[in-house]
């Protein structure tokens, strides 16, 4: 293979890769924009919040969910979601608020990733 043919082949591969990556970036941007648009003036995160979840086994868990200010416990298994109970007891709701207040905002995934990268650089 001659040097000019090799260069043209590499140029074609690089340009195809650049176009592919560009299309992926534009698609991700549009997807993000479309997902943000759905809520209107009210933020969707204020309407439904997962307060806690506990996995029981493969494809089954229990979740504590705040839906429009009402706290419900739902069971999730493969293919079904069931309402287990609704928490209406004022003492339980107050206890839940206290727990959430103590917990505060947990570390985000990016915080964990930064910590891991920092530790891995120190270990090398």
Buried (B, 14 or more C-beta within 10 A) or exposed (E): EEEEEEEEEEEEEEEEEEEEEEEEEEEEEEEEEEEEEEEEEEEEEEEEEEBEEEEEEEEEEBBBBBEEEEBBBBBBEEEEEEEEEEBEEEEEBEEBEEEEEEEEEEEEEEEEEEEEEEEEEEEE
